[in-house]
Amino acid sequence: MRGVDKRDLPTKVCAHCQRPFVWRKAWERDWENVKYCSDACKKKKPMGPGKPKR
């Protein structure tokens, strides 16, 4: 077996939807700067405190 188990990969919380997401190979060089789980969340305006989640 090769690679790393998914449960052993680092995780972060999305700045927009507040859901956890796991490290991806595409983010290998820029993991420190990744803030969003997807391009869809990146395109949406950030939610401020007190606003309901959609």
mmCIF file of the N, C-alpha and C atoms, coordinates in Angstrom:
data_MODEL
# 
_entry.id   MODEL 
# 
loop_
_atom_site.group_PDB 
_atom_site.id 
_atom_site.type_symbol 
_atom_site.label_atom_id 
_atom_site.label_alt_id 
_atom_site.label_comp_id 
_atom_site.label_asym_id 
_atom_site.label_entity_id 
_atom_site.label_seq_id 
_atom_site.pdbx_PDB_ins_code 
_atom_site.Cartn_x 
_atom_site.Cartn_y 
_atom_site.Cartn_z 
_atom_site.occupancy 
_atom_site.B_iso_or_equiv 
_atom_site.pdbx_formal_charge 
_atom_site.auth_seq_id 
_atom_site.auth_comp_id 
_atom_site.auth_asym_id 
_atom_site.auth_atom_id 
_atom_site.pdbx_PDB_model_num 
ATOM 1   N N  . MET A 1 1  ? 0.849   -1.188 0.000  1.00 0.00 ? 1  MET A N  1 
ATOM 2   C CA . MET A 1 1  ? 0.000   0.000  0.000  1.00 0.00 ? 1  MET A CA 1 
ATOM 3   C C  . MET A 1 1  ? 0.888   1.244  0.000  1.00 0.00 ? 1  MET A C  1 
ATOM 4   N N  . ARG A 1 2  ? 0.510   2.245  -0.736 1.00 0.00 ? 2  ARG A N  1 
ATOM 5   C CA . ARG A 1 2  ? 1.316   3.456  -0.802 1.00 0.00 ? 2  ARG A CA 1 
ATOM 6   C C  . ARG A 1 2  ? 0.482   4.668  -0.425 1.00 0.00 ? 2  ARG A C  1 
ATOM 7   N N  . GLY A 1 3  ? 1.161   5.759  -0.162 1.00 0.00 ? 3  GLY A N  1 
ATOM 8   C CA . GLY A 1 3  ? 0.453   6.988  0.168  1.00 0.00 ? 3  GLY A CA 1 
ATOM 9   C C  . GLY A 1 3  ? 0.157   7.093  1.653  1.00 0.00 ? 3  GLY A C  1 
ATOM 10  N N  . VAL A 1 4  ? -0.704  8.045  1.976  1.00 0.00 ? 4  VAL A N  1 
ATOM 11  C CA . VAL A 1 4  ? -1.064  8.323  3.356  1.00 0.00 ? 4  VAL A CA 1 
ATOM 12  C C  . VAL A 1 4  ? -2.562  8.105  3.518  1.00 0.00 ? 4  VAL A C  1 
ATOM 13  N N  . ASP A 1 5  ? -2.950  7.528  4.637  1.00 0.00 ? 5  ASP A N  1 
ATOM 14  C CA . ASP A 1 5  ? -4.382  7.366  4.900  1.00 0.00 ? 5  ASP A CA 1 
ATOM 15  C C  . ASP A 1 5  ? -5.048  8.728  4.989  1.00 0.00 ? 5  ASP A C  1 
ATOM 16  N N  . LYS A 1 6  ? -6.273  8.815  4.502  1.00 0.00 ? 6  LYS A N  1 
ATOM 17  C CA . LYS A 1 6  ? -6.992  10.083 4.486  1.00 0.00 ? 6  LYS A CA 1 
ATOM 18  C C  . LYS A 1 6  ? -7.166  10.650 5.897  1.00 0.00 ? 6  LYS A C  1 
ATOM 19  N N  . ARG A 1 7  ? -7.339  9.780  6.876  1.00 0.00 ? 7  ARG A N  1 
ATOM 20  C CA . ARG A 1 7  ? -7.526  10.250 8.250  1.00 0.00 ? 7  ARG A CA 1 
ATOM 21  C C  . ARG A 1 7  ? -6.274  10.894 8.822  1.00 0.00 ? 7  ARG A C  1 
ATOM 22  N N  . ASP A 1 8  ? -5.125  10.664 8.191  1.00 0.00 ? 8  ASP A N  1 
ATOM 23  C CA . ASP A 1 8  ? -3.856  11.224 8.661  1.00 0.00 ? 8  ASP A CA 1 
ATOM 24  C C  . ASP A 1 8  ? -3.478  12.528 7.976  1.00 0.00 ? 8  ASP A C  1 
ATOM 25  N N  . LEU A 1 9  ? -4.277  12.976 7.004  1.00 0.00 ? 9  LEU A N  1 
ATOM 26  C CA . LEU A 1 9  ? -3.989  14.220 6.289  1.00 0.00 ? 9  LEU A CA 1 
ATOM 27  C C  . LEU A 1 9  ? -4.393  15.422 7.145  1.00 0.00 ? 9  LEU A C  1 
ATOM 28  N N  . PRO A 1 10 ? -3.711  16.556 6.984  1.00 0.00 ? 10 PRO A N  1 
ATOM 29  C CA . PRO A 1 10 ? -4.089  17.756 7.738  1.00 0.00 ? 10 PRO A CA 1 
ATOM 30  C C  . PRO A 1 10 ? -5.439  18.298 7.283  1.00 0.00 ? 10 PRO A C  1 
ATOM 31  N N  . THR A 1 11 ? -6.133  18.967 8.193  1.00 0.00 ? 11 THR A N  1 
ATOM 32  C CA . THR A 1 11 ? -7.437  19.550 7.881  1.00 0.00 ? 11 THR A CA 1 
ATOM 33  C C  . THR A 1 11 ? -7.460  21.026 8.254  1.00 0.00 ? 11 THR A C  1 
ATOM 34  N N  . LYS A 1 12 ? -8.403  21.736 7.652  1.00 0.00 ? 12 LYS A N  1 
ATOM 35  C CA . LYS A 1 12 ? -8.661  23.148 7.961  1.00 0.00 ? 12 LYS A CA 1 
ATOM 36  C C  . LYS A 1 12 ? -10.168 23.355 7.947  1.00 0.00 ? 12 LYS A C  1 
ATOM 37  N N  . VAL A 1 13 ? -10.617 24.515 8.408  1.00 0.00 ? 13 VAL A N  1 
ATOM 38  C CA . VAL A 1 13 ? -12.027 24.877 8.366  1.00 0.00 ? 13 VAL A CA 1 
ATOM 39  C C  . VAL A 1 13 ? -12.187 25.984 7.336  1.00 0.00 ? 13 VAL A C  1 
ATOM 40  N N  . CYS A 1 14 ? -13.163 25.825 6.453  1.00 0.00 ? 14 CYS A N  1 
ATOM 41  C CA . CYS A 1 14 ? -13.418 26.794 5.387  1.00 0.00 ? 14 CYS A CA 1 
ATOM 42  C C  . CYS A 1 14 ? -13.816 28.148 5.977  1.00 0.00 ? 14 CYS A C  1 
ATOM 43  N N  . ALA A 1 15 ? -13.242 29.218 5.452  1.00 0.00 ? 15 ALA A N  1 
ATOM 44  C CA . ALA A 1 15 ? -13.521 30.569 5.939  1.00 0.00 ? 15 ALA A CA 1 
ATOM 45  C C  . ALA A 1 15 ? -14.941 31.010 5.615  1.00 0.00 ? 15 ALA A C  1 
ATOM 46  N N  . HIS A 1 16 ? -15.580 30.385 4.636  1.00 0.00 ? 16 HIS A N  1 
ATOM 47  C CA . HIS A 1 16 ? -16.940 30.788 4.272  1.00 0.00 ? 16 HIS A CA 1 
ATOM 48  C C  . HIS A 1 16 ? -18.005 29.888 4.898  1.00 0.00 ? 16 HIS A C  1 
ATOM 49  N N  . CYS A 1 17 ? -17.944 28.593 4.632  1.00 0.00 ? 17 CYS A N  1 
ATOM 50  C CA . CYS A 1 17 ? -19.017 27.690 5.065  1.00 0.00 ? 17 CYS A CA 1 
ATOM 51  C C  . CYS A 1 17 ? -18.753 27.040 6.422  1.00 0.00 ? 17 CYS A C  1 
ATOM 52  N N  . GLN A 1 18 ? -17.582 27.243 6.971  1.00 0.00 ? 18 GLN A N  1 
ATOM 53  C CA . GLN A 1 18 ? -17.207 26.713 8.285  1.00 0.00 ? 18 GLN A CA 1 
ATOM 54  C C  . GLN A 1 18 ? -17.187 25.185 8.350  1.00 0.00 ? 18 GLN A C  1 
ATOM 55  N N  . ARG A 1 19 ? -17.056 24.534 7.216  1.00 0.00 ? 19 ARG A N  1 
ATOM 56  C CA . ARG A 1 19 ? -16.966 23.072 7.187  1.00 0.00 ? 19 ARG A CA 1 
ATOM 57  C C  . ARG A 1 19 ? -15.499 22.667 7.115  1.00 0.00 ? 19 ARG A C  1 
ATOM 58  N N  . PRO A 1 20 ? -15.142 21.545 7.739  1.00 0.00 ? 20 PRO A N  1 
ATOM 59  C CA . PRO A 1 20 ? -13.762 21.078 7.647  1.00 0.00 ? 20 PRO A CA 1 
ATOM 60  C C  . PRO A 1 20 ? -13.473 20.504 6.260  1.00 0.00 ? 20 PRO A C  1 
ATOM 61  N N  . PHE A 1 21 ? -12.252 20.688 5.796  1.00 0.00 ? 21 PHE A N  1 
ATOM 62  C CA . PHE A 1 21 ? -11.831 20.083 4.536  1.00 0.00 ? 21 PHE A CA 1 
ATOM 63  C C  . PHE A 1 21 ? -10.416 19.560 4.687  1.00 0.00 ? 21 PHE A C  1 
ATOM 64  N N  . VAL A 1 22 ? -10.065 18.601 3.851  1.00 0.00 ? 22 VAL A N  1 
ATOM 65  C CA . VAL A 1 22 ? -8.810  17.869 3.962  1.00 0.00 ? 22 VAL A CA 1 
ATOM 66  C C  . VAL A 1 22 ? -7.830  18.334 2.891  1.00 0.00 ? 22 VAL A C  1 
ATOM 67  N N  . TRP A 1 23 ? -6.555  18.244 3.210  1.00 0.00 ? 23 TRP A N  1 
ATOM 68  C CA . TRP A 1 23 ? -5.460  18.577 2.301  1.00 0.00 ? 23 TRP A CA 1 
ATOM 69  C C  . TRP A 1 23 ? -5.611  17.835 0.983  1.00 0.00 ? 23 TRP A C  1 
ATOM 70  N N  . ARG A 1 24 ? -5.310  18.530 -0.113 1.00 0.00 ? 24 ARG A N  1 
ATOM 71  C CA . ARG A 1 24 ? -5.327  17.929 -1.449 1.00 0.00 ? 24 ARG A CA 1 
ATOM 72  C C  . ARG A 1 24 ? -3.965  18.110 -2.100 1.00 0.00 ? 24 ARG A C  1 
ATOM 73  N N  . LYS A 1 25 ? -3.623  17.187 -2.961 1.00 0.00 ? 25 LYS A N  1 
ATOM 74  C CA . LYS A 1 25 ? -2.341  17.221 -3.669 1.00 0.00 ? 25 LYS A CA 1 
ATOM 75  C C  . LYS A 1 25 ? -2.173  18.536 -4.433 1.00 0.00 ? 25 LYS A C  1 
ATOM 76  N N  . ALA A 1 26 ? -3.253  19.066 -5.001 1.00 0.00 ? 26 ALA A N  1 
ATOM 77  C CA . ALA A 1 26 ? -3.192  20.312 -5.767 1.00 0.00 ? 26 ALA A CA 1 
ATOM 78  C C  . ALA A 1 26 ? -2.758  21.495 -4.893 1.00 0.00 ? 26 ALA A C  1 
ATOM 79  N N  . TRP A 1 27 ? -3.001  21.396 -3.570 1.00 0.00 ? 27 TRP A N  1 
ATOM 80  C CA . TRP A 1 27 ? -2.655  22.479 -2.649 1.00 0.00 ? 27 TRP A CA 1 
ATOM 81  C C  . TRP A 1 27 ? -1.299  22.258 -1.982 1.00 0.00 ? 27 TRP A C  1 
ATOM 82  N N  . GLU A 1 28 ? -0.546  21.292 -2.432 1.00 0.00 ? 28 GLU A N  1 
ATOM 83  C CA . GLU A 1 28 ? 0.699   20.890 -1.780 1.00 0.00 ? 28 GLU A CA 1 
ATOM 84  C C  . GLU A 1 28 ? 1.653   22.057 -1.552 1.00 0.00 ? 28 GLU A C  1 
ATOM 85  N N  . ARG A 1 29 ? 1.860   22.882 -2.535 1.00 0.00 ? 29 ARG A N  1 
ATOM 86  C CA . ARG A 1 29 ? 2.831   23.986 -2.420 1.00 0.00 ? 29 ARG A CA 1 
ATOM 87  C C  . ARG A 1 29 ? 2.276   25.210 -1.708 1.00 0.00 ? 29 ARG A C  1 
ATOM 88  N N  . ASP A 1 30 ? 0.945   25.321 -1.618 1.00 0.00 ? 30 ASP A N  1 
ATOM 89  C CA . ASP A 1 30 ? 0.331   26.542 -1.087 1.00 0.00 ? 30 ASP A CA 1 
ATOM 90  C C  . ASP A 1 30 ? -0.617  26.276 0.085  1.00 0.00 ? 30 ASP A C  1 
ATOM 91  N N  . TRP A 1 31 ? -0.450  25.160 0.786  1.00 0.00 ? 31 TRP A N  1 
ATOM 92  C CA . TRP A 1 31 ? -1.370  24.764 1.851  1.00 0.00 ? 31 TRP A CA 1 
ATOM 93  C C  . TRP A 1 31 ? -1.494  25.833 2.936  1.00 0.00 ? 31 TRP A C  1 
ATOM 94  N N  . GLU A 1 32 ? -0.431  26.542 3.231  1.00 0.00 ? 32 GLU A N  1 
ATOM 95  C CA . GLU A 1 32 ? -0.451  27.576 4.270  1.00 0.00 ? 32 GLU A CA 1 
ATOM 96  C C  . GLU A 1 32 ? -1.452  28.695 3.945  1.00 0.00 ? 32 GLU A C  1 
ATOM 97  N N  . ASN A 1 33 ? -1.663  28.967 2.660  1.00 0.00 ? 33 ASN A N  1 
ATOM 98  C CA . ASN A 1 33 ? -2.525  30.077 2.242  1.00 0.00 ? 33 ASN A CA 1 
ATOM 99  C C  . ASN A 1 33 ? -3.939  29.657 1.848  1.00 0.00 ? 33 ASN A C  1 
ATOM 100 N N  . VAL A 1 34 ? -4.248  28.371 1.844  1.00 0.00 ? 34 VAL A N  1 
ATOM 101 C CA . VAL A 1 34 ? -5.579  27.894 1.464  1.00 0.00 ? 34 VAL A CA 1 
ATOM 102 C C  . VAL A 1 34 ? -6.560  28.233 2.580  1.00 0.00 ? 34 VAL A C  1 
ATOM 103 N N  . LYS A 1 35 ? -7.673  28.919 2.204  1.00 0.00 ? 35 LYS A N  1 
ATOM 104 C CA . LYS A 1 35 ? -8.674  29.335 3.189  1.00 0.00 ? 35 LYS A CA 1 
ATOM 105 C C  . LYS A 1 35 ? -10.052 28.764 2.902  1.00 0.00 ? 35 LYS A C  1 
ATOM 106 N N  . TYR A 1 36 ? -10.295 28.361 1.657  1.00 0.00 ? 36 TYR A N  1 
ATOM 107 C CA . TYR A 1 36 ? -11.626 27.937 1.251  1.00 0.00 ? 36 TYR A CA 1 
ATOM 108 C C  . TYR A 1 36 ? -11.606 26.492 0.760  1.00 0.00 ? 36 TYR A C  1 
ATOM 109 N N  . CYS A 1 37 ? -12.722 25.788 0.961  1.00 0.00 ? 37 CYS A N  1 
ATOM 110 C CA . CYS A 1 37 ? -12.807 24.378 0.585  1.00 0.00 ? 37 CYS A CA 1 
ATOM 111 C C  . CYS A 1 37 ? -13.022 24.178 -0.917 1.00 0.00 ? 37 CYS A C  1 
ATOM 112 N N  . SER A 1 38 ? -13.525 25.216 -1.604 1.00 0.00 ? 38 SER A N  1 
ATOM 113 C CA . SER A 1 38 ? -13.819 25.079 -3.035 1.00 0.00 ? 38 SER A CA 1 
ATOM 114 C C  . SER A 1 38 ? -13.809 26.448 -3.700 1.00 0.00 ? 38 SER A C  1 
ATOM 115 N N  . ASP A 1 39 ? -13.827 26.436 -5.019 1.00 0.00 ? 39 ASP A N  1 
ATOM 116 C CA . ASP A 1 39 ? -13.907 27.699 -5.762 1.00 0.00 ? 39 ASP A CA 1 
ATOM 117 C C  . ASP A 1 39 ? -15.243 28.383 -5.523 1.00 0.00 ? 39 ASP A C  1 
ATOM 118 N N  . ALA A 1 40 ? -16.299 27.606 -5.317 1.00 0.00 ? 40 ALA A N  1 
ATOM 119 C CA . ALA A 1 40 ? -17.620 28.185 -5.063 1.00 0.00 ? 40 ALA A CA 1 
ATOM 120 C C  . ALA A 1 40 ? -17.600 29.009 -3.771 1.00 0.00 ? 40 ALA A C  1 
ATOM 121 N N  . CYS A 1 41 ? -16.998 28.488 -2.722 1.00 0.00 ? 41 CYS A N  1 
ATOM 122 C CA . CYS A 1 41 ? -16.911 29.238 -1.460 1.00 0.00 ? 41 CYS A CA 1 
ATOM 123 C C  . CYS A 1 41 ? -15.992 30.452 -1.610 1.00 0.00 ? 41 CYS A C  1 
ATOM 124 N N  . LYS A 1 42 ? -14.973 30.311 -2.409 1.00 0.00 ? 42 LYS A N  1 
ATOM 125 C CA . LYS A 1 42 ? -14.034 31.410 -2.610 1.00 0.00 ? 42 LYS A CA 1 
ATOM 126 C C  . LYS A 1 42 ? -14.706 32.591 -3.315 1.00 0.00 ? 42 LYS A C  1 
ATOM 127 N N  . LYS A 1 43 ? -15.647 32.306 -4.221 1.00 0.00 ? 43 LYS A N  1 
ATOM 128 C CA . LYS A 1 43 ? -16.322 33.355 -4.986 1.00 0.00 ? 43 LYS A CA 1 
ATOM 129 C C  . LYS A 1 43 ? -17.402 34.074 -4.192 1.00 0.00 ? 43 LYS A C  1 
ATOM 130 N N  . LYS A 1 44 ? -17.942 33.424 -3.163 1.00 0.00 ? 44 LYS A N  1 
ATOM 131 C CA . LYS A 1 44 ? -19.001 34.033 -2.362 1.00 0.00 ? 44 LYS A CA 1 
ATOM 132 C C  . LYS A 1 44 ? -18.415 35.051 -1.404 1.00 0.00 ? 44 LYS A C  1 
ATOM 133 N N  . LYS A 1 45 ? -19.224 36.035 -1.045 1.00 0.00 ? 45 LYS A N  1 
ATOM 134 C CA . LYS A 1 45 ? -18.763 37.047 -0.096 1.00 0.00 ? 45 LYS A CA 1 
ATOM 135 C C  . LYS A 1 45 ? -18.624 36.414 1.287  1.00 0.00 ? 45 LYS A C  1 
ATOM 136 N N  . PRO A 1 46 ? -17.635 36.820 2.053  1.00 0.00 ? 46 PRO A N  1 
ATOM 137 C CA . PRO A 1 46 ? -17.483 36.269 3.408  1.00 0.00 ? 46 PRO A CA 1 
ATOM 138 C C  . PRO A 1 46 ? -18.680 36.629 4.283  1.00 0.00 ? 46 PRO A C  1 
ATOM 139 N N  . MET A 1 47 ? -19.073 35.704 5.112  1.00 0.00 ? 47 MET A N  1 
ATOM 140 C CA . MET A 1 47 ? -20.186 35.935 6.019  1.00 0.00 ? 47 MET A CA 1 
ATOM 141 C C  . MET A 1 47 ? -19.669 36.611 7.268  1.00 0.00 ? 47 MET A C  1 
ATOM 142 N N  . GLY A 1 48 ? -20.347 37.656 7.709  1.00 0.00 ? 48 GLY A N  1 
ATOM 143 C CA . GLY A 1 48 ? -19.976 38.328 8.927  1.00 0.00 ? 48 GLY A CA 1 
ATOM 144 C C  . GLY A 1 48 ? -20.644 37.684 10.129 1.00 0.00 ? 48 GLY A C  1 
ATOM 145 N N  . PRO A 1 49 ? -20.261 38.070 11.329 1.00 0.00 ? 49 PRO A N  1 
ATOM 146 C CA . PRO A 1 49 ? -20.909 37.508 12.516 1.00 0.00 ? 49 PRO A CA 1 
ATOM 147 C C  . PRO A 1 49 ? -22.372 37.906 12.579 1.00 0.00 ? 49 PRO A C  1 
ATOM 148 N N  . GLY A 1 50 ? -23.208 36.988 13.006 1.00 0.00 ? 50 GLY A N  1 
ATOM 149 C CA . GLY A 1 50 ? -24.632 37.270 13.151 1.00 0.00 ? 50 GLY A CA 1 
ATOM 150 C C  . GLY A 1 50 ? -25.455 37.012 11.910 1.00 0.00 ? 50 GLY A C  1 
ATOM 151 N N  . LYS A 1 51 ? -24.833 36.781 10.785 1.00 0.00 ? 51 LYS A N  1 
ATOM 152 C CA . LYS A 1 51 ? -25.581 36.466 9.558  1.00 0.00 ? 51 LYS A CA 1 
ATOM 153 C C  . LYS A 1 51 ? -25.861 34.971 9.519  1.00 0.00 ? 51 LYS A C  1 
ATOM 154 N N  . PRO A 1 52 ? -27.053 34.582 9.086  1.00 0.00 ? 52 PRO A N  1 
ATOM 155 C CA . PRO A 1 52 ? -27.373 33.146 9.027  1.00 0.00 ? 52 PRO A CA 1 
ATOM 156 C C  . PRO A 1 52 ? -26.602 32.441 7.923  1.00 0.00 ? 52 PRO A C  1 
ATOM 157 N N  . LYS A 1 53 ? -26.243 31.179 8.171  1.00 0.00 ? 53 LYS A N  1 
ATOM 158 C CA . LYS A 1 53 ? -25.570 30.371 7.150  1.00 0.00 ? 53 LYS A CA 1 
ATOM 159 C C  . LYS A 1 53 ? -26.575 29.936 6.114  1.00 0.00 ? 53 LYS A C  1 
ATOM 160 N N  . ARG A 1 54 ? -26.165 29.864 4.872  1.00 0.00 ? 54 ARG A N  1 
ATOM 161 C CA . ARG A 1 54 ? -27.058 29.414 3.803  1.00 0.00 ? 54 ARG A CA 1 
ATOM 162 C C  . ARG A 1 54 ? -26.544 28.137 3.224  1.00 0.00 ? 54 ARG A C  1 
# 
